[in-house]
Amino acid sequence: MQTLQVIVLGCSKNTVDTEHLLSQVRDRFELVPEGEDRPVDYLLIDTCGFIGDAKEQSIETILSAAEAKKAGKVGKLVVFGCLSERYPSELPELIPEVDLWFGARDFDPLVRALGCTPDPSRNHLRVRYDSHHPYAFLKISEGCDRRCSYCAIPLIRGPHRSVPLEVLVKEAETLASEGVKELVLIAQDTTCYGLDLYRKRMLAELLRRLSAIEGIRRIRIHYSYPDDFPEDVLDEMASNPKICRYLDLPLQHISDSVLKNMRRHIDGEGTRAIIRRMREKVPGLALRTTLIVGHPGEGRKEFRELLDFVEETRFDRLGCFAYSEEEGTYGAEHFTDSVTPRTKQSRLKRLMELQRGISFAANSERVGTETDVLVDDFVDGCFVCRSEYESPEVDGEILVKYDEAAFGGVEPYSFVGEFLHVRITAADEYDLIAELSKNQ
């Protein structure tokens, strides 16, 4: 068998795409884990093309792989994903060492180029990268119809397309059979799930069907759009113990004028209203958001309003990006990128400093409380865990030191994928320290 290695860049959606790809070609290739330093017949790079920094990382990775090819460590170099979808004519001229280029929507052609025939009966199968982790991302739809001013996703991924319910249930059943305990639902916009296939929002129904799968203990939702958020999802979250009281709600801004320029179809009051409604209907809800600073139209007044909003709302988790003008987007065609890079970075720093204080205060309030955690890993003598309020790969962790007496001398790695009941003993801005509860 020939050898094949894949490098995945960008978001968790790319990881899921690559895992589906590998399930189609695994019979023909010996799969070499990413990072293993050995010659391979094929090297595939799944690229990101969302913002400037991600594009630079993708280009650097391709150039490094091209050097490895020149050194005889790589047979054929194949590049696919978002970056090559955005620049299908420019990239082959820039990096001629690449043998084959495929876009983010060229799944079947890529499978055929690797000498395999696309098999729809395998659509629910994946070859998981981190199979020792007890969580998995479940991509419920592709593309987006929103057309926000700053976002290139619709240009790259196309219009919104939901994955049929039965396919997702079958995929989740397979993941559960492989030891997955937690599903993280992802998409460009999870709230629109089902509109294209069933003519109504079906996220709540999907949650009900997934929670009925034996072995699945937790389900959390990422990337939800605030406008027209489906109320039945909040009802399900409040009543279904398997649905994490956690929501990723990228808001981007709070200023009416900036939100209008962003084409978000919601204003500041509408944003505050949906947050109030969510917290009323789901007591204890942990909210994560993402914000953008430096978008055209954001002056000192608008940024001050954003700071005040973060201070008053007190998000449990918050990420921030500096605006990046992306060619082909509405923002690039209709606005001037007038905020200087220095100002953008200064605002980003101020916002994140504010959030660090909020996060530390929120974590400190949890000291002395008890909670159930899922053990993701065992590293350097500690269990790396998460409660329902921490999402994998983006949030902090709960660290529990292995104590042989407390754990009955059981081999620590056997606890990975299990749930523990712990008591929080200490906190910092991001992570929590805990010990096994006496009520375990």
N, C-alpha and C positions, 0 to 999 in steps of 0.2 A: 504494500500500500504506500502511496505517496503521503508525504507529511504536509500538514496545513496548520498555520498559526494565524491567529486573529488579534489585532490590536483595536480596542474599542475606545473611542474618544467621545466626549460630550456627555449627554444626559442618560438617565436610566432607560429612556425610550430606545436609544441606540443599542443598549445592552440587550433588551428584549428582541429587537429586530435581528441582532446577530445570533442570539440563541435559537431563534426560529430558523435562520439560515443554516446553522450547523446541523440542525435536526434533519435537513433535507440532504446533506452531503456526507453525513458521518459514516455511511457504509463504504464510501469510496476512499476516505482519507483517515490516516492516523492524526488525531488532533493534538497538537503540541500546545501546552498551556502558555498563555501570554506571559512574557518575562523570562521564559526558559531559553537560555543562550545555547542554541544548537542550530546547525544548518537546516533549512526547510525548503521543500519544493515549492510551496505557495505561501506567500504572506499577504493577508488581507487586512486592510486598514479601513475601519468604519469611522468616517470623519464627521466633524461638527462644523457648521457654517453659520451659526446663529449670530454671534457678535464678533467684533474685531479680535479680542484676545483668543477666542476659540478658533478662529480661522488661522491665526498665527501658529497656535499649537499644532493644528492639523498639518499645516505646511511644513513646519519643522520636523514633525514625525515622518512625513513622507520623504523629505530630503534625507533624513537619517537612514530610512529604509533603503533609499536609492544607493546610498554609500555601502550599505550591507550587501546589496545586490552586486555592486561592482567588486566587492571583496570575495564574492563567491558564496556568501552565507544564505542567499535567497535565490531561488530559481525564478519564479514568476512573481511579480509585484502587482497586486490588484488593489485598486482604491475604489471605494463606494461611499454612499451616504450623502449627507447634507451639503458638504463643501463641493463635491463633484456635481451635485444636482444644480447648484447655483452657478458654477463656472465650467460648463461642459466643453467649451471651445478654448478657453484661456489656459486651463491647467495642463492639457496634453502638450501645448507648446512650451510651457514653463518648465515642466518636469518630464522630458521624453523617456526617462528611464522606466516609468510606469508602463507595464504591459497592457493593462486593461483598466478602463474607467467606467464606473456605473453610478447612476444617480440614486437618490433615496427611494425612488419609486420603481427601480429596475430589479425587483426581487427575482422574478422568474428568469429574466435574461442572465442574471448573475449565476443562478443555480445551473442553468444550461452551460454557461461558459466554464463551469467547473466540472463538466462532464456528467451531470446528473439530470434527471427529468423531474420537474416539479410535481410533487405528489400531494394533492389536496387532502388526502387522508391523514397527512402528518401535520396539518395546520395547527393542531392543538399541542404539538410536541415541541420541546425545547431541550437544548443541551446547555445546562446551567453552568455559568462561570464559577459561581461561589456556592457550589452544591452543599458545602458544610454549613452554610447559614440557614436558619430556619424561617427566613422570610423570602418573598419573591415579589417582584413588580409584575402587575398584570395590566397590559396595555389594552384599554377597552375601545379606543377609537384612534383614527389617524386624521391628520389635517385639521383645518380650522376655517370657519366662515367669518370670523370676527373682523379681520382687517384693521387691527389697531395700528396706529400711525407708525410706530417704532418697530413693528414685528415683521420679520421676513418668513415666518413659518408658513403662511398660506402660499407664498411663492415657491417654497421648497417642497412642502408636503402636500399641497393641493387642498381641495375642499374637505370638509368634515365627512368622515366615513366611519360608521360604527361597526364593530365586530359583532356578529350575531350572538344572541344570548346563549344559544346551545353550544357554540364554539368556545365561548369564555368559560362556561360551566365545565365543559369537558377538559379544557386546559387546566382549570383550577383543580379538578379532581385528580388529574395526573400529577400536578405539583404536590397536592396533599399526600398522594401515595408515595412520593419521594421524600417526605418528611417536612414539607413546608407547613408552618403553623400560622404564619401571618401573610396576608395579601395586601399589597399597596397598590391601589387602583390609580393608574396614570393615563393621561391623554393630553392633547393640547388644551382641551376644555372638557372636563369630565361631566359638567352639568348638562351638556347638550347630548349626552349619550342617548341613542335611540331615536332621535328626531327624524333622521333620514330613513331608517328602516321601518319604524313603527308609528311614525307621525305623532309621537308624543315622547316626553322625557321619561326614560325608563331606568334611571340610575337607582331609584329606590327598589324597583322590582329586581334588578340585578343584585343588589345588596341582599335581598331576601333569599334569592336562589343560591348565592355563594355561601351565605351563612348556614345553609342547610347541609353543606358538604361535611362529611365526617372527617375530622382531623384539622379542619380550619378553625382556629380559635380567635383570630383577630382579623379585622378588615379595616383599613384606613383609606381615606380619600385625599388625593392631591390634585392641585391645579384646577380649582373650581372658579368659575367666573361669577362675580357678585351680582350682576344684572340678571333678573329672572331666575334666581336660585330656586330650585324646586323644594317647596315646603315639605313634601312627603319624605324627602331625604332627612330633614331634621326630625320628623316624627320617628323614622326608623332608627336614627342615631340615639334618640332619647329612650326608646323602648327595647332595642335589640342589644343585648349585652356583648355580642360579638363585634359590633361596630364601634370602633374607637371614638371616644369623645375628643376628636382631633380633626381639624380641618385646615387644609392649605388653601388660602384664599388670596391669590396675588391681586393686590389693589392698585399698585403702581403710584398712586398719588391721591391727594384729597382736595386740592384746589380746583374749583369749578372750571376756571379758564384752562388750566393744564390738562384736566381730564377731557375737556372738549377738544383741545389740540391732539390729545392722544387717541381720540375717537373711541372712548370707552363706553359711551352710551349710558352713563350713570354719573350723577353729580355728587358733591360732597355730602349733602343731606341724605341722599339715597344710600350712600355708602355707610354712613353712621346708622341709618335705620336698619339695614340688613344685619349689621353687627349686633345691634340691640336685640333684634328678633332672634338671632342665633343663640345668643347668650341666655335669653329668656326661655327658649324652648329646650335648650340642652344645657342644663346647669353643670358647671365644671368644665365646659368646653375649652380646649386648648386651641388657640388660633395662631396659625403661622401665616405671615404675609411676605410679599416681595414688593419693594418700592424702587422707583427709578428717580434719580436726581439729575438735574441738568437738561431735562427735556426742553426743547424750544418753547418759550413762553414762561419758563420758571425764573422769576426774578427773586430778589431778596424777600419780598412780601410773601410770595407763594411758597418759598422754602421755609420761612418762619411758620407759615400755616401748617406745613407738613410736620415740622418739629413739634408743634403744639398738639397736633393730632396723635402722633406717636406717644407723647407724654400722657395724654388723657385716655387713650385707648388701652395702652399697656399690653401689647401683644406678647404672647408667651414666646414666640419665635419670630425672628425678622431677618430677612436678607435684603441687600441693597446693591443696585448696579448703577454705574454712571451711564448716561445715555450715549449710545453708539449709533451714529448715522449709518444706516444700511441702504445701499443702493437698491432702487426698485420699490422701496416702501413709500407710503403716502408722506411720511415725515420728510424723507429725503427730497421728494419732488415738490413739496409745498411749503417747507419751512427752511430757514437758515439755522444751522447749528451754531448759535450765537454765544452759548455759554462756554467759556474757555476750559480746556482740560484741567488747568490748575484749580479753577473754581469748582468744577465737578468733583475732583478728588477731595477738596476741602469740605464740601458739603457732605460727601459720602462719609468722611471721617467723623464729622460732627454728629451725623445721624447714628452711626454705629456706636459711638461713645455713649450717646444717650441710651441706646438700646442695651448696651452692656450693663448699665446701672439697673435698668428695668429687669433684665434677665436675672441678675444677681439677687435682686430683691425677691423676685418670684421663686427662685430656687431656694433661697434662705427660708421662705415661709413653709417649705416642704420638709425642712429638718424636723425630725420627731414624728413624722407621719409614716404610715405603713402602706405598701402597695404591692401588687403582683407585677413581676418582671419576667420577660422572656430572655433567656440566656442566648446571646448571639455567638459568643466566642469565649475562649479562655486564653488570656495573654498575660505573660509576666506575673503569674500567680494570682491574677484577678479574673473574675467572671465579668465579661462585658455584656451589660444587660440594657433593656429598655422597658419602660412601662407603656401604657397606651398613649402617654403624652409626649413620647419621643419617637420620631420617625427615623428609619435607618438612613445613614449616609449624609443626612443634612442637619440633624439635631445633635445635642449632647447625649451623653450616655450615663448609665448608672453603674458604677464599679463596685463590685463586691469581692473583697479579699477572701481567698480560699483558706478556710481554717479546717484542718483535718478533723479536729474533734467535733466542731459544729456540724460538719457534713458526714460524720460517721465513718471517716476514712475511705469513702467511696472515691474512685478515680475521677478527678475533676472533669475531664473531657466528656464523661458520660452525661454530664448535666447540660451540655450544649443542645439547644432545642427544647429544653424543659422550662417549666415555669417555677419560679421561687416567690415566696412571700417574704419581703424584706422591710427593714426599718431604715429610713433615711437618717444618716448621722452627720453629714457635712455637705457643704455646697460651695461651688464657685460660680463664675459667670456662665459656664456652659454645662459642666458635669456635676453629678451628684455622687456621693459616697454612701454606701449602705452596708448593712450586715444582715445576716439571716435572722428573721424575726423569731422570737420565742413562740409565736403563734403559728409557726410554719406547720 
